Every structure is written in structure tokens, then in C-alpha cells.
Amino acid sequence: MDTGFFEVEVQNRLVRGLRLISTIPTYGSQGKWHPEKLFFLARDEIEAQQMAHEQLRKRRMLGISKRTAKRRKINREIEIINIRRLA
């Protein structure tokens, strides 16, 4: 299969609470939606989507340690808007 260059439009924010129960955005700028475009070299749209999700999930939460985030149940909510093949 041939690889292609994909543009993935995503938006993310930090939320408090478990994913199954209603989530509450955190206070401050990290609780607001941040749209951005990410570019990946992938085989298909599904792989590009997985790579974008993984990259955003690994991103550091500014000013919040991993222990505090786990104790306060702070997670990153990720929404993929659009996936487009460029070349």
C-alpha cells in the first residue's frame, strides 16, 4: 500500500472527571478548545487519526504533574474534526 501525506484537524482541552460521567472543563486557558492542524505521513486515514490521537494524548499538561492529574482525574479531551489527504 502506498503512503500519503495527511492533514488532521483536531481540537483538544483539559477536562475533570471520568469519561463515562459528564466531564467539566478545567479553569483557565487549558479548559478551552484549542484547534490545530497536524501533519502525518501515513498509509491511510485511520492510521493518521491514530497517530494524531496518540501525539495529543502524550502531550504534557502545563503546570500539572502526572500525580496531581491522576489524583484529580484530569484528562485531555480530543476531538478530530477533519482528515484530509494532501499528496
Biopython code that builds the backbone (N, CA, C, O; Angstrom):
import numpy as np
from Bio.PDB.StructureBuilder import StructureBuilder

atoms = [
    (1, "MET", "N", (0.840, -1.179, 0.000)),
    (1, "MET", "CA", (0.000, 0.000, 0.000)),
    (1, "MET", "C", (0.881, 1.236, 0.000)),
    (1, "MET", "O", (1.952, 1.243, 0.608)),
    (2, "ASP", "N", (0.442, 2.261, -0.668)),
    (2, "ASP", "CA", (1.210, 3.487, -0.823)),
    (2, "ASP", "C", (0.957, 4.440, 0.350)),
    (2, "ASP", "O", (-0.168, 4.552, 0.838)),
    (3, "THR", "N", (1.999, 5.114, 0.788)),
    (3, "THR", "CA", (1.844, 6.073, 1.888)),
    (3, "THR", "C", (1.436, 7.430, 1.333)),
    (3, "THR", "O", (1.687, 7.743, 0.169)),
    (4, "GLY", "N", (0.808, 8.222, 2.177)),
    (4, "GLY", "CA", (0.369, 9.553, 1.779)),
    (4, "GLY", "C", (0.595, 10.546, 2.896)),
    (4, "GLY", "O", (0.852, 10.174, 4.042)),
    (5, "PHE", "N", (0.497, 11.811, 2.546)),
    (5, "PHE", "CA", (0.681, 12.898, 3.499)),
    (5, "PHE", "C", (-0.698, 13.395, 3.902)),
    (5, "PHE", "O", (-1.474, 13.823, 3.047)),
    (6, "PHE", "N", (-1.017, 13.344, 5.200)),
    (6, "PHE", "CA", (-2.348, 13.682, 5.697)),
    (6, "PHE", "C", (-2.309, 14.899, 6.602)),
    (6, "PHE", "O", (-1.371, 15.098, 7.374)),
    (7, "GLU", "N", (-3.358, 15.712, 6.488)),
    (7, "GLU", "CA", (-3.562, 16.842, 7.399)),
    (7, "GLU", "C", (-4.747, 16.471, 8.297)),
    (7, "GLU", "O", (-5.832, 16.154, 7.808)),
    (8, "VAL", "N", (-4.526, 16.515, 9.613)),
    (8, "VAL", "CA", (-5.564, 16.159, 10.570)),
    (8, "VAL", "C", (-5.896, 17.406, 11.377)),
    (8, "VAL", "O", (-5.036, 17.963, 12.060)),
    (9, "GLU", "N", (-7.162, 17.841, 11.293)),
    (9, "GLU", "CA", (-7.616, 18.987, 12.087)),
    (9, "GLU", "C", (-8.199, 18.443, 13.379)),
    (9, "GLU", "O", (-9.119, 17.626, 13.360)),
    (10, "VAL", "N", (-7.656, 18.904, 14.505)),
    (10, "VAL", "CA", (-8.108, 18.440, 15.817)),
    (10, "VAL", "C", (-8.344, 19.631, 16.734)),
    (10, "VAL", "O", (-7.870, 20.738, 16.480)),
    (11, "GLN", "N", (-9.082, 19.381, 17.796)),
    (11, "GLN", "CA", (-9.192, 20.349, 18.874)),
    (11, "GLN", "C", (-9.138, 19.575, 20.177)),
    (11, "GLN", "O", (-9.659, 18.464, 20.276)),
    (12, "ASN", "N", (-8.495, 20.181, 21.188)),
    (12, "ASN", "CA", (-8.345, 19.494, 22.461)),
    (12, "ASN", "C", (-8.462, 20.473, 23.613)),
    (12, "ASN", "O", (-8.269, 21.678, 23.449)),
    (13, "ARG", "N", (-8.785, 19.927, 24.795)),
    (13, "ARG", "CA", (-8.879, 20.705, 26.016)),
    (13, "ARG", "C", (-8.713, 19.764, 27.200)),
    (13, "ARG", "O", (-8.798, 18.545, 27.050)),
    (14, "LEU", "N", (-8.476, 20.338, 28.383)),
    (14, "LEU", "CA", (-8.368, 19.546, 29.595)),
    (14, "LEU", "C", (-9.712, 19.540, 30.307)),
    (14, "LEU", "O", (-10.371, 20.573, 30.421)),
    (15, "VAL", "N", (-10.109, 18.371, 30.784)),
    (15, "VAL", "CA", (-11.378, 18.231, 31.499)),
    (15, "VAL", "C", (-11.149, 17.465, 32.794)),
    (15, "VAL", "O", (-10.208, 16.679, 32.911)),
    (16, "ARG", "N", (-12.026, 17.709, 33.763)),
    (16, "ARG", "CA", (-12.001, 16.977, 35.025)),
    (16, "ARG", "C", (-13.149, 16.000, 35.038)),
    (16, "ARG", "O", (-14.227, 16.286, 34.517)),
    (17, "GLY", "N", (-12.918, 14.838, 35.640)),
    (17, "GLY", "CA", (-13.968, 13.841, 35.755)),
    (17, "GLY", "C", (-13.689, 12.630, 34.899)),
    (17, "GLY", "O", (-12.852, 12.656, 33.996)),
    (18, "LEU", "N", (-14.407, 11.572, 35.202)),
    (18, "LEU", "CA", (-14.257, 10.343, 34.431)),
    (18, "LEU", "C", (-14.927, 10.496, 33.078)),
    (18, "LEU", "O", (-15.839, 11.308, 32.924)),
    (19, "ARG", "N", (-14.489, 9.734, 32.114)),
    (19, "ARG", "CA", (-15.011, 9.871, 30.750)),
    (19, "ARG", "C", (-16.448, 9.384, 30.621)),
    (19, "ARG", "O", (-17.192, 9.883, 29.777)),
    (20, "LEU", "N", (-16.848, 8.427, 31.434)),
    (20, "LEU", "CA", (-18.202, 7.894, 31.334)),
    (20, "LEU", "C", (-19.229, 8.855, 31.932)),
    (20, "LEU", "O", (-20.370, 8.926, 31.476)),
    (21, "ILE", "N", (-18.808, 9.586, 32.955)),
    (21, "ILE", "CA", (-19.681, 10.561, 33.591)),
    (21, "ILE", "C", (-19.452, 11.903, 32.895)),
    (21, "ILE", "O", (-18.471, 12.064, 32.169)),
    (22, "SER", "N", (-20.338, 12.851, 33.108)),
    (22, "SER", "CA", (-20.174, 14.157, 32.477)),
    (22, "SER", "C", (-18.841, 14.778, 32.883)),
    (22, "SER", "O", (-18.450, 14.717, 34.049)),
    (23, "THR", "N", (-18.159, 15.367, 31.932)),
    (23, "THR", "CA", (-16.861, 15.974, 32.188)),
    (23, "THR", "C", (-17.013, 17.481, 32.287)),
    (23, "THR", "O", (-17.861, 18.076, 31.621)),
    (24, "ILE", "N", (-16.177, 18.101, 33.131)),
    (24, "ILE", "CA", (-16.200, 19.536, 33.354)),
    (24, "ILE", "C", (-14.880, 20.106, 32.864)),
    (24, "ILE", "O", (-13.826, 19.616, 33.270)),
    (25, "PRO", "N", (-14.891, 21.130, 31.999)),
    (25, "PRO", "CA", (-13.629, 21.733, 31.556)),
    (25, "PRO", "C", (-12.880, 22.348, 32.734)),
    (25, "PRO", "O", (-13.500, 22.890, 33.650)),
    (26, "THR", "N", (-11.554, 22.268, 32.714)),
    (26, "THR", "CA", (-10.760, 22.875, 33.774)),
    (26, "THR", "C", (-10.811, 24.386, 33.636)),
    (26, "THR", "O", (-11.122, 24.914, 32.568)),
    (27, "TYR", "N", (-10.502, 25.074, 34.720)),
    (27, "TYR", "CA", (-10.496, 26.530, 34.706)),
    (27, "TYR", "C", (-9.256, 27.033, 33.977)),
    (27, "TYR", "O", (-8.231, 26.352, 33.946)),
    (28, "GLY", "N", (-9.347, 28.207, 33.399)),
    (28, "GLY", "CA", (-8.210, 28.808, 32.713)),
    (28, "GLY", "C", (-8.188, 28.487, 31.235)),
    (28, "GLY", "O", (-9.159, 27.974, 30.678)),
    (29, "SER", "N", (-7.077, 28.794, 30.615)),
    (29, "SER", "CA", (-6.983, 28.660, 29.160)),
    (29, "SER", "C", (-6.893, 27.211, 28.698)),
    (29, "SER", "O", (-7.245, 26.923, 27.554)),
    (30, "GLN", "N", (-6.439, 26.295, 29.538)),
    (30, "GLN", "CA", (-6.323, 24.905, 29.110)),
    (30, "GLN", "C", (-7.679, 24.207, 29.041)),
    (30, "GLN", "O", (-7.792, 23.143, 28.432)),
    (31, "GLY", "N", (-8.704, 24.785, 29.652)),
    (31, "GLY", "CA", (-10.032, 24.199, 29.605)),
    (31, "GLY", "C", (-10.822, 24.602, 28.371)),
    (31, "GLY", "O", (-11.906, 24.073, 28.128)),
    (32, "LYS", "N", (-10.286, 25.538, 27.586)),
    (32, "LYS", "CA", (-10.953, 25.975, 26.358)),
    (32, "LYS", "C", (-10.484, 25.107, 25.196)),
    (32, "LYS", "O", (-9.399, 24.527, 25.236)),
    (33, "TRP", "N", (-11.316, 25.028, 24.162)),
    (33, "TRP", "CA", (-10.945, 24.254, 22.970)),
    (33, "TRP", "C", (-9.810, 24.958, 22.233)),
    (33, "TRP", "O", (-9.853, 26.169, 22.015)),
    (34, "HIS", "N", (-8.790, 24.181, 21.850)),
    (34, "HIS", "CA", (-7.660, 24.689, 21.090)),
    (34, "HIS", "C", (-7.605, 23.951, 19.755)),
    (34, "HIS", "O", (-7.179, 22.797, 19.713)),
    (35, "PRO", "N", (-8.030, 24.596, 18.654)),
    (35, "PRO", "CA", (-7.957, 23.931, 17.350)),
    (35, "PRO", "C", (-6.540, 24.011, 16.789)),
    (35, "PRO", "O", (-5.835, 25.000, 16.990)),
    (36, "GLU", "N", (-6.137, 22.967, 16.090)),
    (36, "GLU", "CA", (-4.828, 22.969, 15.440)),
    (36, "GLU", "C", (-4.810, 21.946, 14.311)),
    (36, "GLU", "O", (-5.676, 21.076, 14.225)),
    (37, "LYS", "N", (-3.815, 22.070, 13.458)),
    (37, "LYS", "CA", (-3.653, 21.150, 12.338)),
    (37, "LYS", "C", (-2.343, 20.402, 12.519)),
    (37, "LYS", "O", (-1.301, 21.003, 12.782)),
    (38, "LEU", "N", (-2.406, 19.088, 12.376)),
    (38, "LEU", "CA", (-1.229, 18.233, 12.493)),
    (38, "LEU", "C", (-1.023, 17.519, 11.164)),
    (38, "LEU", "O", (-1.986, 17.192, 10.470)),
    (39, "PHE", "N", (0.234, 17.279, 10.814)),
    (39, "PHE", "CA", (0.559, 16.642, 9.543)),
    (39, "PHE", "C", (1.294, 15.335, 9.802)),
    (39, "PHE", "O", (2.206, 15.278, 10.626)),
    (40, "PHE", "N", (0.882, 14.268, 9.080)),
    (40, "PHE", "CA", (1.459, 12.949, 9.267)),
    (40, "PHE", "C", (1.674, 12.266, 7.933)),
    (40, "PHE", "O", (0.936, 12.486, 6.972)),
    (41, "LEU", "N", (2.700, 11.435, 7.893)),
    (41, "LEU", "CA", (2.944, 10.557, 6.761)),
    (41, "LEU", "C", (2.418, 9.182, 7.173)),
    (41, "LEU", "O", (2.998, 8.529, 8.040)),
    (42, "ALA", "N", (1.327, 8.746, 6.556)),
    (42, "ALA", "CA", (0.667, 7.510, 6.975)),
    (42, "ALA", "C", (0.141, 6.746, 5.764)),
    (42, "ALA", "O", (0.098, 7.256, 4.644)),
    (43, "ARG", "N", (-0.260, 5.497, 6.033)),
    (43, "ARG", "CA", (-0.785, 4.652, 4.951)),
    (43, "ARG", "C", (-2.224, 4.982, 4.594)),
    (43, "ARG", "O", (-2.604, 4.946, 3.424)),
    (44, "ASP", "N", (-3.035, 5.307, 5.616)),
    (44, "ASP", "CA", (-4.440, 5.621, 5.364)),
    (44, "ASP", "C", (-4.948, 6.589, 6.430)),
    (44, "ASP", "O", (-4.212, 6.969, 7.341)),
    (45, "GLU", "N", (-6.215, 6.983, 6.304)),
    (45, "GLU", "CA", (-6.803, 7.968, 7.221)),
    (45, "GLU", "C", (-6.881, 7.451, 8.655)),
    (45, "GLU", "O", (-6.704, 8.217, 9.602)),
    (46, "ILE", "N", (-7.141, 6.176, 8.815)),
    (46, "ILE", "CA", (-7.261, 5.595, 10.154)),
    (46, "ILE", "C", (-5.929, 5.667, 10.885)),
    (46, "ILE", "O", (-5.890, 6.015, 12.065)),
    (47, "GLU", "N", (-4.842, 5.345, 10.202)),
    (47, "GLU", "CA", (-3.517, 5.421, 10.824)),
    (47, "GLU", "C", (-3.162, 6.865, 11.172)),
    (47, "GLU", "O", (-2.585, 7.118, 12.230)),
    (48, "ALA", "N", (-3.496, 7.813, 10.300)),
    (48, "ALA", "CA", (-3.239, 9.228, 10.578)),
    (48, "ALA", "C", (-4.033, 9.689, 11.792)),
    (48, "ALA", "O", (-3.520, 10.445, 12.617)),
    (49, "GLN", "N", (-5.274, 9.244, 11.909)),
    (49, "GLN", "CA", (-6.116, 9.588, 13.055)),
    (49, "GLN", "C", (-5.529, 9.012, 14.344)),
    (49, "GLN", "O", (-5.497, 9.699, 15.365)),
    (50, "GLN", "N", (-5.071, 7.775, 14.311)),
    (50, "GLN", "CA", (-4.472, 7.151, 15.489)),
    (50, "GLN", "C", (-3.193, 7.864, 15.898)),
    (50, "GLN", "O", (-2.945, 8.047, 17.090)),
    (51, "MET", "N", (-2.374, 8.270, 14.931)),
    (51, "MET", "CA", (-1.132, 8.979, 15.232)),
    (51, "MET", "C", (-1.417, 10.337, 15.873)),
    (51, "MET", "O", (-0.717, 10.741, 16.802)),
    (52, "ALA", "N", (-2.433, 11.042, 15.388)),
    (52, "ALA", "CA", (-2.793, 12.344, 15.958)),
    (52, "ALA", "C", (-3.303, 12.167, 17.387)),
    (52, "ALA", "O", (-2.936, 12.930, 18.281)),
    (53, "HIS", "N", (-4.136, 11.173, 17.597)),
    (53, "HIS", "CA", (-4.689, 10.922, 18.929)),
    (53, "HIS", "C", (-3.563, 10.577, 19.910)),
    (53, "HIS", "O", (-3.553, 11.061, 21.041)),
    (54, "GLU", "N", (-2.624, 9.744, 19.477)),
    (54, "GLU", "CA", (-1.512, 9.343, 20.336)),
    (54, "GLU", "C", (-0.602, 10.525, 20.663)),
    (54, "GLU", "O", (-0.163, 10.674, 21.803)),
    (55, "GLN", "N", (-0.320, 11.363, 19.670)),
    (55, "GLN", "CA", (0.546, 12.520, 19.890)),
    (55, "GLN", "C", (-0.075, 13.501, 20.877)),
    (55, "GLN", "O", (0.627, 14.028, 21.740)),
    (56, "LEU", "N", (-1.372, 13.756, 20.769)),
    (56, "LEU", "CA", (-2.035, 14.669, 21.690)),
    (56, "LEU", "C", (-2.181, 14.066, 23.085)),
    (56, "LEU", "O", (-2.095, 14.788, 24.078)),
    (57, "ARG", "N", (-2.397, 12.772, 23.175)),
    (57, "ARG", "CA", (-2.542, 12.114, 24.468)),
    (57, "ARG", "C", (-1.235, 12.176, 25.262)),
    (57, "ARG", "O", (-1.262, 12.288, 26.488)),
    (58, "LYS", "N", (-0.098, 12.105, 24.577)),
    (58, "LYS", "CA", (1.204, 12.133, 25.227)),
    (58, "LYS", "C", (1.650, 13.549, 25.598)),
    (58, "LYS", "O", (2.631, 13.721, 26.322)),
    (59, "ARG", "N", (0.945, 14.546, 25.111)),
    (59, "ARG", "CA", (1.329, 15.932, 25.360)),
    (59, "ARG", "C", (1.240, 16.275, 26.845)),
    (59, "ARG", "O", (0.323, 15.831, 27.536)),
    (60, "ARG", "N", (2.178, 17.052, 27.322)),
    (60, "ARG", "CA", (2.248, 17.422, 28.736)),
    (60, "ARG", "C", (1.167, 18.436, 29.084)),
    (60, "ARG", "O", (0.847, 19.318, 28.288)),
    (61, "MET", "N", (0.605, 18.296, 30.293)),
    (61, "MET", "CA", (-0.345, 19.280, 30.809)),
    (61, "MET", "C", (0.453, 20.345, 31.544)),
    (61, "MET", "O", (1.128, 20.041, 32.528)),
    (62, "LEU", "N", (0.385, 21.576, 31.086)),
    (62, "LEU", "CA", (1.209, 22.638, 31.648)),
    (62, "LEU", "C", (0.821, 22.945, 33.088)),
    (62, "LEU", "O", (-0.348, 23.195, 33.382)),
    (63, "GLY", "N", (1.803, 22.925, 33.982)),
    (63, "GLY", "CA", (1.584, 23.277, 35.378)),
    (63, "GLY", "C", (0.905, 22.215, 36.213)),
    (63, "GLY", "O", (0.569, 22.466, 37.370)),
    (64, "ILE", "N", (0.692, 21.014, 35.647)),
    (64, "ILE", "CA", (0.023, 19.940, 36.385)),
    (64, "ILE", "C", (0.907, 18.696, 36.308)),
    (64, "ILE", "O", (1.199, 18.204, 35.218)),
    (65, "SER", "N", (1.330, 18.189, 37.467)),
    (65, "SER", "CA", (2.160, 16.985, 37.473)),
    (65, "SER", "C", (1.296, 15.764, 37.157)),
    (65, "SER", "O", (0.072, 15.815, 37.275)),
    (66, "LYS", "N", (1.932, 14.682, 36.762)),
    (66, "LYS", "CA", (1.192, 13.458, 36.431)),
    (66, "LYS", "C", (0.447, 12.916, 37.643)),
    (66, "LYS", "O", (-0.662, 12.396, 37.517)),
    (67, "ARG", "N", (1.060, 13.039, 38.815)),
    (67, "ARG", "CA", (0.423, 12.543, 40.038)),
    (67, "ARG", "C", (-0.834, 13.351, 40.365)),
    (67, "ARG", "O", (-1.874, 12.784, 40.701)),
    (68, "THR", "N", (-0.732, 14.669, 40.265)),
    (68, "THR", "CA", (-1.883, 15.534, 40.538)),
    (68, "THR", "C", (-2.999, 15.278, 39.528)),
    (68, "THR", "O", (-4.173, 15.219, 39.895)),
    (69, "ALA", "N", (-2.633, 15.127, 38.258)),
    (69, "ALA", "CA", (-3.632, 14.874, 37.221)),
    (69, "ALA", "C", (-4.369, 13.566, 37.478)),
    (69, "ALA", "O", (-5.583, 13.482, 37.291)),
    (70, "LYS", "N", (-3.635, 12.554, 37.904)),
    (70, "LYS", "CA", (-4.269, 11.261, 38.179)),
    (70, "LYS", "C", (-5.176, 11.363, 39.404)),
    (70, "LYS", "O", (-6.282, 10.823, 39.406)),
    (71, "ARG", "N", (-4.714, 12.050, 40.439)),
    (71, "ARG", "CA", (-5.496, 12.166, 41.666)),
    (71, "ARG", "C", (-6.764, 12.997, 41.450)),
    (71, "ARG", "O", (-7.818, 12.674, 41.997)),
    (72, "ARG", "N", (-6.661, 14.059, 40.658)),
    (72, "ARG", "CA", (-7.818, 14.926, 40.399)),
    (72, "ARG", "C", (-8.636, 14.490, 39.185)),
    (72, "ARG", "O", (-9.620, 15.137, 38.826)),
    (73, "LYS", "N", (-8.222, 13.392, 38.557)),
    (73, "LYS", "CA", (-8.911, 12.836, 37.381)),
    (73, "LYS", "C", (-9.001, 13.861, 36.247)),
    (73, "LYS", "O", (-10.072, 14.103, 35.690)),
    (74, "ILE", "N", (-7.841, 14.459, 35.920)),
    (74, "ILE", "CA", (-7.777, 15.423, 34.826)),
    (74, "ILE", "C", (-7.302, 14.688, 33.575)),
    (74, "ILE", "O", (-6.258, 14.036, 33.593)),
    (75, "ASN", "N", (-8.059, 14.792, 32.506)),
    (75, "ASN", "CA", (-7.742, 14.126, 31.239)),
    (75, "ASN", "C", (-7.769, 15.136, 30.100)),
    (75, "ASN", "O", (-8.285, 16.244, 30.244)),
    (76, "ARG", "N", (-7.212, 14.738, 28.979)),
    (76, "ARG", "CA", (-7.253, 15.558, 27.779)),
    (76, "ARG", "C", (-8.363, 15.026, 26.877)),
    (76, "ARG", "O", (-8.353, 13.859, 26.486)),
    (77, "GLU", "N", (-9.317, 15.891, 26.554)),
    (77, "GLU", "CA", (-10.405, 15.523, 25.650)),
    (77, "GLU", "C", (-9.990, 15.918, 24.235)),
    (77, "GLU", "O", (-9.628, 17.067, 23.984)),
    (78, "ILE", "N", (-10.044, 14.968, 23.323)),
    (78, "ILE", "CA", (-9.573, 15.178, 21.951)),
    (78, "ILE", "C", (-10.730, 14.958, 20.999)),
    (78, "ILE", "O", (-11.454, 13.968, 21.105)),
    (79, "GLU", "N", (-10.903, 15.885, 20.066)),
    (79, "GLU", "CA", (-11.956, 15.780, 19.064)),
    (79, "GLU", "C", (-11.318, 15.962, 17.691)),
    (79, "GLU", "O", (-10.681, 16.982, 17.430)),
    (80, "ILE", "N", (-11.488, 14.985, 16.823)),
    (80, "ILE", "CA", (-10.938, 15.080, 15.470)),
    (80, "ILE", "C", (-12.022, 15.643, 14.570)),
    (80, "ILE", "O", (-13.109, 15.077, 14.456)),
    (81, "ILE", "N", (-11.712, 16.771, 13.926)),
    (81, "ILE", "CA", (-12.695, 17.481, 13.108)),
    (81, "ILE", "C", (-12.681, 16.963, 11.682)),
    (81, "ILE", "O", (-13.727, 16.626, 11.127)),
    (82, "ASN", "N", (-11.487, 16.899, 11.085)),
    (82, "ASN", "CA", (-11.399, 16.581, 9.664)),
    (82, "ASN", "C", (-10.061, 15.920, 9.365)),
    (82, "ASN", "O", (-9.045, 16.270, 9.965)),
    (83, "ILE", "N", (-10.057, 14.967, 8.442)),
    (83, "ILE", "CA", (-8.825, 14.344, 7.953)),
    (83, "ILE", "C", (-8.801, 14.516, 6.446)),
    (83, "ILE", "O", (-9.768, 14.200, 5.753)),
    (84, "ARG", "N", (-7.673, 15.025, 5.945)),
    (84, "ARG", "CA", (-7.579, 15.303, 4.524)),
    (84, "ARG", "C", (-6.259, 14.779, 3.968)),
    (84, "ARG", "O", (-5.207, 14.963, 4.581)),
    (85, "ARG", "N", (-6.312, 14.137, 2.826)),
    (85, "ARG", "CA", (-5.087, 13.652, 2.176)),
    (85, "ARG", "C", (-4.553, 14.760, 1.278)),
    (85, "ARG", "O", (-5.264, 15.276, 0.417)),
    (86, "LEU", "N", (-3.289, 15.118, 1.492)),
    (86, "LEU", "CA", (-2.693, 16.206, 0.712)),
    (86, "LEU", "C", (-1.948, 15.684, -0.516)),
    (86, "LEU", "O", (-2.061, 16.263, -1.596)),
    (87, "ALA", "N", (-1.191, 14.603, -0.365)),
    (87, "ALA", "CA", (-0.436, 14.085, -1.512)),
    (87, "ALA", "C", (-0.368, 12.580, -1.466)),
    (87, "ALA", "O", (0.227, 11.962, -2.348)),
]
sb = StructureBuilder()
sb.init_structure("model")
sb.init_model(0)
sb.init_chain("A")
sb.init_seg("    ")
for serial, (resi, resn, name, xyz) in enumerate(atoms, 1):
    if name == "N":
        sb.init_residue(resn, " ", resi, " ")
    sb.init_atom(name, np.array(xyz, "f"), 0.0, 1.0, " ", f" {name:<3s}", serial, name[0])
structure = sb.get_structure()
